């Protein structure tokens, strides 16, 4: 603990944003980093608690007090080594993680948690600037071959850990580039894609081989792949979106969020579109159904495309502005969260049930809605209509796609439709097949995917070698 009285003397200060009027003109990141001095001051606020609740709040168990102290002391290189010992991709989480660690911070009892996410991002950005991030290897080649199917954060973390453990790792990705939702779901204004590309270059130097356009179970036989490798890790996403089967759903102009967001990401990266039917918000009244992060991403993208208006509907009641700390801390609290996209111009309405769509000439024009109470019962006389030229369904994802890969391998599914595997060994019902990330646990956070990828890699290494030194 570098500065014992830091939390008493230094006010919380976090990163700021470029003004909304400027940032909505492009798809570049708009977060303004703190200066090195300001970051060190924020690190000095860490109390080095006797029980560091932030450890439990962080799914990858980052050693947060340790690297806060190192940053305060100015030893950024050692801070980077410490950070990377638990997290393969802190520049991803430092940008898109909701920071449950900060919710668990003891100083959050006074609404002034340490700016952990900001410090994490500063550490890894400085590490890249100074060339400290280089290809690594833990041991000599083992002669074992592992296939990783899916190149999202879980697949990338598993692949990197296994390659460093000496195995020959092949990552199979159905798209033309790696990254999963990091590349095709999260907009560039939240995380620019060159951040992924430079990580991929390091992984390739560590011996990972990427196979693009390889849709296992569709363009390539799943069982044949299984026979060519000593172990297989299933790390695809939970790609089956939750639908809204109500009257008028078949009208044109109603799309899942993942029919909308990937198109714009491909435009930004100048990647060819997958079809010739663009979904665009320009000069349209847009309604986003769903109040989570995906819905927020739809808002920011719609504003940048030139939407006339953007409205976000949520069927759940409006959360409280401030949580009751005595009831929730150090757990993740339910409270109203306003994202940078909301600040760019969007109306939000809660406790709204969409009962149907109507349109003209086969295209959606209106939503027919009603207010509901806390028990999800309709409030009499609360019916209303909402103008819409484009409706984006962002209500989450129910489970991975079953056709193709999963049916081809014959893996057992759990009650929610995810691949069944426990967190002790990540083994599926099929010999030498493992599962991690959203495909196993359901829709979740990037940081949870990284954790599961790392732990699955450890399980695979132990399965192949009889023992392992990889961390959990």
C-alpha positions in Angstrom: 0.0 0.0 0.0 1.9 2.9 -1.3 0.0 5.8 0.1 -1.8 4.9 3.3 -4.0 8.0 3.4 -4.6 8.2 -0.4 -8.3 7.4 -0.2 -8.7 10.2 2.3 -6.8 12.9 0.4 -7.5 12.2 -3.3 -11.0 12.6 -4.9 -12.2 10.0 -7.4 -11.5 11.1 -11.0 -12.4 9.0 -14.0 -11.9 9.2 -17.8 -14.1 11.6 -19.7 -15.8 11.5 -23.1 -15.4 13.6 -26.2 -18.5 15.8 -26.5 -21.5 13.9 -28.0 -21.9 16.3 -30.9 -18.4 15.5 -32.0 -18.2 11.8 -31.3 -21.4 10.8 -33.2 -19.8 11.9 -36.4 -17.6 8.9 -36.6 -17.0 5.4 -35.2 -13.7 6.0 -33.4 -13.2 5.5 -29.6 -14.0 8.7 -27.7 -12.9 8.0 -24.1 -10.2 10.5 -23.0 -7.6 8.7 -20.9 -6.3 10.2 -17.6 -2.7 11.6 -17.5 0.0 9.4 -16.0 0.1 11.5 -12.9 -3.7 11.4 -12.5 -3.7 7.6 -13.0 -1.1 7.2 -10.3 -3.1 9.4 -8.0 -6.2 7.2 -8.6 -4.2 4.1 -7.9 -3.1 5.6 -4.6 -6.7 5.7 -3.5 -6.7 1.9 -3.2 -7.1 1.0 0.5 -5.4 -2.5 0.2 -8.3 -3.8 2.2 -7.8 -6.7 4.6 -10.4 -8.5 2.6 -10.1 -7.3 -1.0 -13.7 -7.7 -2.2 -12.7 -6.5 -5.6 -11.0 -9.9 -6.1 -14.4 -11.6 -5.8 -16.1 -9.0 -8.0 -13.6 -9.7 -10.8 -14.4 -12.9 -12.6 -10.7 -13.4 -13.6 -9.6 -12.6 -10.1 -7.3 -9.8 -11.0 -4.8 -8.9 -8.2 -6.2 -5.4 -8.2 -4.6 -4.0 -5.0 -1.2 -5.3 -6.1 -1.1 -3.6 -9.5 -2.7 -0.4 -8.0 0.3 -0.2 -5.7 2.7 -0.8 -8.5 1.2 1.9 -10.6 1.4 4.3 -7.7 5.1 3.4 -7.3 5.6 4.0 -11.0 6.6 0.4 -11.8 4.3 0.1 -14.8 6.1 -2.9 -16.4 5.7 -5.0 -13.3 2.1 -3.9 -13.1 1.6 -5.2 -16.6 3.2 -8.5 -15.8 0.9 -8.8 -12.7 -2.2 -7.8 -14.7 -1.5 -10.3 -17.5 -0.9 -13.1 -15.1 -4.7 -13.3 -14.6 -6.1 -11.7 -17.7 -5.0 -12.4 -21.3 -6.7 -9.3 -22.8 -7.0 -6.4 -20.4 -7.3 -3.9 -23.2 -10.7 -5.6 -24.0 -12.0 -5.6 -20.5 -10.5 -2.2 -19.8 -12.9 -0.9 -22.5 -16.0 -3.0 -22.5 -16.3 -4.6 -19.0 -19.0 -3.1 -16.8 -16.5 -3.3 -13.9 -18.1 -5.5 -11.3 -14.8 -5.0 -9.4 -15.7 -1.4 -8.8 -19.1 -2.3 -7.5 -17.3 -4.5 -5.0 -14.7 -1.9 -3.9 -15.0 -0.9 -0.3 -15.0 2.7 -1.3 -18.1 2.1 -3.3 -19.9 2.2 0.1 -19.5 5.9 -0.3 -20.1 5.9 -4.1 -16.4 6.7 -4.7 -14.8 3.4 -5.8 -11.3 3.2 -7.1 -11.3 3.7 -10.9 -10.1 0.1 -11.4 -11.2 -0.3 -15.0 -9.5 3.0 -16.0 -6.2 2.0 -14.3 -6.3 -1.5 -15.9 -6.7 0.1 -19.3 -3.9 2.5 -18.7 -1.5 -0.3 -17.6 -2.1 -2.4 -20.8 -2.0 0.6 -23.1 1.3 1.7 -21.6 2.6 -1.9 -22.0 1.8 -1.9 -25.7 3.4 1.6 -26.2 6.6 0.4 -24.5 6.8 -3.0 -26.3 6.5 -5.0 -23.1 3.9 -7.4 -24.6 5.7 -10.1 -26.5 5.1 -13.7 -27.5 5.5 -16.1 -24.6 6.0 -19.8 -24.1 5.8 -21.9 -20.9 7.4 -25.1 -22.1 8.6 -27.1 -25.1 6.3 -28.5 -27.7 4.2 -31.4 -26.5 3.2 -32.9 -29.8 -0.5 -32.6 -28.9 -3.0 -31.0 -31.2 -6.0 -29.0 -29.9 -8.8 -27.6 -32.0 -10.6 -24.5 -30.6 -13.9 -23.8 -32.4 -14.9 -20.2 -32.1 -12.6 -17.2 -31.8 -14.4 -15.0 -29.3 -12.8 -14.0 -26.0 -13.3 -17.5 -24.6 -11.7 -19.2 -27.6 -8.8 -16.7 -27.8 -8.0 -17.1 -24.1 -8.1 -20.9 -24.3 -6.0 -20.9 -27.5 -3.3 -18.6 -26.1 -3.0 -20.5 -22.8 -2.8 -23.9 -24.6 -0.2 -22.6 -27.1 1.9 -21.3 -24.3 1.7 -24.7 -22.7 3.4 -26.2 -25.8 0.4 -27.6 -27.6 -0.3 -27.2 -31.4 -3.4 -25.1 -31.4 -5.8 -24.5 -34.3 -8.6 -22.0 -34.1 -11.6 -22.5 -36.4 -13.7 -19.4 -37.1 -16.7 -19.3 -39.4 -16.2 -15.6 -40.2 -13.4 -14.0 -42.2 -11.7 -12.6 -39.1 -11.3 -13.6 -35.5 -12.9 -11.9 -32.5 -16.4 -13.2 -32.3 -18.7 -10.5 -30.7 -15.6 -8.5 -29.9 -15.3 -7.8 -33.6 -18.8 -8.2 -35.0 -21.1 -7.2 -32.1 -19.3 -4.5 -30.1 -19.3 -1.2 -32.1 -15.9 0.3 -33.0 -16.7 3.4 -31.0 -16.5 1.2 -27.9 -13.5 -0.8 -29.0 -11.6 -0.4 -32.2 -10.7 -3.6 -34.0 -7.0 -3.0 -34.4 -6.8 -3.9 -30.7 -7.9 -7.4 -31.6 -5.5 -7.6 -34.6 -2.4 -6.8 -32.6 -3.3 -9.6 -30.1 -3.8 -12.0 -33.0 -0.4 -11.2 -34.3 1.1 -12.1 -30.9 -0.9 -15.3 -30.7 0.3 -16.3 -34.2 3.9 -15.7 -33.1 3.2 -18.0 -30.2 2.2 -20.8 -32.6 -1.6 -20.5 -32.8 -3.0 -21.2 -36.3 -6.2 -19.5 -37.4 -8.6 -21.1 -40.0 -11.1 -18.6 -41.3 -14.3 -19.3 -43.2 -14.3 -22.7 -41.4 -17.9 -23.2 -40.2 -17.5 -26.5 -38.4 -20.7 -28.6 -38.7 -21.7 -26.7 -41.8 -18.8 -26.4 -44.3 -16.7 -29.0 -42.5 -17.7 -32.2 -40.8 -17.6 -32.0 -37.1 -16.8 -35.7 -36.4 -14.0 -35.7 -39.0 -12.5 -32.8 -37.1 -12.8 -34.6 -33.9 -10.8 -37.5 -35.2 -7.9 -35.2 -36.2 -7.2 -33.7 -32.8 -6.3 -34.8 -29.3 -8.8 -32.4 -27.8 -11.5 -30.0 -29.0 -12.7 -26.9 -27.2 -16.2 -25.6 -28.1 -16.1 -21.8 -27.5 -18.7 -20.4 -29.8 -21.2 -17.9 -28.6 -24.8 -18.0 -27.5 -26.1 -17.0 -30.9 -29.8 -17.9 -30.8 -31.5 -14.5 -30.2 -34.7 -14.1 -28.1 -37.5 -13.4 -30.5 -40.8 -11.5 -30.1 -43.5 -13.6 -31.7 -46.4 -11.2 -31.8 -48.7 -10.0 -34.5 -46.9 -8.2 -37.3 -43.5 -9.7 -36.6 -43.1 -10.7 -40.3 -43.2 -7.1 -41.4 -40.1 -5.7 -43.1 -38.0 -3.4 -41.0 -38.0 -5.6 -37.9 -34.6 -7.1 -37.2 -32.5 -8.8 -34.5 -29.7 -6.6 -33.2 -27.2 -9.0 -34.6 -28.6 -8.5 -38.1 -27.8 -4.8 -37.6 -24.6 -4.3 -35.6 -22.3 -6.7 -37.5 -23.2 -4.9 -40.8 -21.9 -1.6 -39.5 -18.8 -3.2 -38.0 -18.1 -4.7 -41.4 -18.6 -1.3 -43.1 -16.1 0.4 -40.7 -13.5 -2.3 -41.4 -14.2 -2.3 -45.1 -15.1 -6.0 -44.9 -17.5 -7.2 -47.7 -21.1 -7.6 -46.5 -22.6 -11.0 -46.1 -25.7 -10.1 -48.1 -27.0 -7.2 -50.2 -29.8 -6.2 -47.9 -28.5 -3.3 -45.7 -30.2 -2.6 -42.4 -29.7 1.2 -41.9 -31.2 3.7 -39.4 -30.6 6.8 -41.5 -33.7 9.1 -41.7 -35.8 6.6 -39.7 -37.6 6.5 -36.4 -35.9 3.7 -34.6 -37.3 1.7 -31.7 -34.9 -0.6 -29.8 -36.7 -3.3 -27.7 -34.4 -4.4 -24.9 -32.6 -2.4 -22.2 -29.2 -4.1 -22.0 -25.8 -3.4 -23.5 -26.8 -4.7 -26.9 -29.7 -2.3 -26.9 -27.3 0.5 -26.0 -25.0 -0.4 -28.8 -28.0 -0.3 -31.2 -28.7 3.2 -30.0 -25.2 4.5 -30.5 -25.0 3.0 -34.0 -28.4 4.3 -35.0 -27.5 7.8 -33.9 -24.3 7.7 -36.0 -26.2 6.5 -39.0 -28.5 9.5 -38.8 -31.7 8.2 -37.2 -34.5 10.8 -36.9 -35.3 9.5 -33.4 -34.3 6.6 -31.2 -36.5 5.1 -28.5 -35.6 2.2 -26.2 -38.3 0.1 -24.6 -37.8 -2.2 -21.6 -40.5 -4.5 -20.2 -39.1 -4.4 -16.7 -39.8 -1.6 -14.3 -37.4 1.4 -14.1 -34.6 0.4 -11.7 -33.8 2.8 -8.8 -31.4 5.6 -9.4 -29.2 4.4 -6.5 -28.9 1.0 -4.9 -29.3 0.3 -1.1 -25.6 -0.4 -0.3 -26.5 -2.3 2.9 -28.6 -4.8 0.9 -26.4 -5.2 -2.2 -22.7 -4.4 -1.5 -20.3 -6.0 -2.5 -22.6 -7.7 -5.1 -23.5 -6.3 -8.5 -26.5 -4.0 -7.8 -29.6 -3.5 -9.8 -29.8 0.2 -10.5 -30.5 2.6 -13.5 -27.4 2.7 -15.7 -27.0 5.4 -18.3 -24.5 4.6 -21.1 -22.6 7.0 -23.3 -25.0 6.0 -26.1 -28.0 7.1 -24.1 -26.4 10.5 -23.6 -26.2 10.8 -27.4 -29.9 11.2 -27.8 -32.4 8.5 -27.0 -35.7 8.3 -25.2 -36.1 5.5 -22.7 -39.4 4.0 -21.5 -39.8 1.2 -18.9 -42.6 -1.2 -18.0 -43.7 -1.3 -21.7 -45.0 -4.5 -23.3 -45.1 -4.5 -27.1 -48.3 -6.3 -28.2 -48.0 -6.0 -31.9 -46.6 -4.3 -35.0 -48.6 -2.7 -37.9 -47.4 -1.3 -41.2 -48.0 -0.3 -44.7 -47.0 -2.0 -47.9 -45.5 -4.8 -45.9 -43.2 -2.5 -43.9 -43.4 -1.7 -40.2 -44.8 1.7 -39.2 -46.1 1.4 -35.7 -45.7 -0.5 -32.4 -48.8 -1.2 -30.3 -47.8 -1.1 -26.7 -49.3 -1.2 -23.2 -47.9 -0.4 -19.8 -47.4 -3.2 -17.3 -47.1 -3.3 -13.5 -44.5 -5.0 -11.4 -46.3 -8.4 -11.8 -46.2 -8.0 -15.6 -50.0 -7.4 -15.8 -51.3 -4.9 -18.2 -52.4 -1.6 -16.8 -56.0 -0.8 -18.0 -56.2 2.2 -20.3 -52.5 2.5 -20.7 -52.4 1.4 -24.4 -50.4 3.6 -26.8 -48.8 3.6 -30.2 -45.2 4.4 -31.2 -44.0 5.4 -34.6 -41.3 3.2 -36.1 -39.6 2.7 -39.4 -36.9 0.3 -38.0 -37.4 -2.0 -35.0 -34.3 -3.7 -33.4 -34.8 -6.6 -31.1 -32.1 -6.6 -28.5 -33.7 -8.9 -25.8 -30.7 -11.1 -25.3 -29.7 -14.6 -26.4 -31.2 -17.9 -25.3 -28.5 -20.5 -26.1 -26.0 -21.5 -28.8 -27.2 -22.6 -32.2 -27.9 -26.4 -32.1 -27.9 -27.2 -35.8 -24.6 -28.1 -37.3 -21.8 -28.4 -34.8 -23.6 -29.4 -31.6 -25.9 -31.9 -33.3 -23.0 -33.2 -35.4 -21.0 -33.9 -32.3 -24.0 -35.2 -30.3 -23.0 -33.3 -27.1 -25.5 -33.3 -24.3 -27.3 -30.0 -23.6 -28.4 -28.6 -20.2 -32.0 -27.5 -19.3 -31.4 -24.1 -20.9 -30.1 -25.4 -24.2 -26.4 -24.7 -23.5 -23.7 -27.3 -23.8 -23.5 -29.3 -20.6 -20.1 -29.1 -18.8 -19.1 -28.3 -15.3 -16.5 -25.8 -14.1 -14.3 -28.4 -12.5 -13.1 -30.0 -15.8 -15.2 -28.3 -18.5 -15.7 -31.7 -20.1 -18.8 -32.3 -22.3 -20.6 -35.7 -22.7 -18.4 -36.5 -25.6 -14.9 -37.9 -25.1 -12.1 -35.3 -25.5 -14.5 -32.4 -26.2 -14.6 -29.4 -23.8 -16.8 -26.4 -23.7 -16.3 -22.8 -22.3 -17.7 -19.3 -22.5 -21.2 -18.4 -23.6 -21.7 -21.8 -25.3 -21.5 -23.4 -21.9 -22.8 -20.7 -19.4 -25.1 -18.8 -21.7 -25.0 -15.1 -22.6 -22.5 -13.4 -20.3 -19.7 -10.8 -20.1 -16.4 -10.7 -22.0 -14.5 -11.0 -18.7 -16.5 -14.2 -17.9 -15.6 -15.6 -21.3 -11.9 -15.0 -20.7 -12.1 -16.7 -17.3 -13.8 -19.7 -18.7 -11.3 -19.9 -21.6 -8.4 -19.9 -19.2 -9.9 -22.5 -16.9 -10.9 -24.7 -19.9 -7.3 -24.5 -21.2 -6.1 -25.7 -17.8 -8.5 -28.6 -17.9 -7.5 -29.6 -21.4 -3.8 -29.4 -20.5 -4.3 -31.6 -17.5 -6.3 -34.1 -19.6 -3.6 -34.3 -22.3 -0.5 -34.3 -20.0 -1.8 -35.8 -16.7 -0.8 -32.6 -14.9 -0.8 -28.9 -15.5 0.9 -25.7 -14.3 -1.6 -23.4 -16.0 -3.4 -21.2 -13.6 -7.1 -21.3 -12.9 
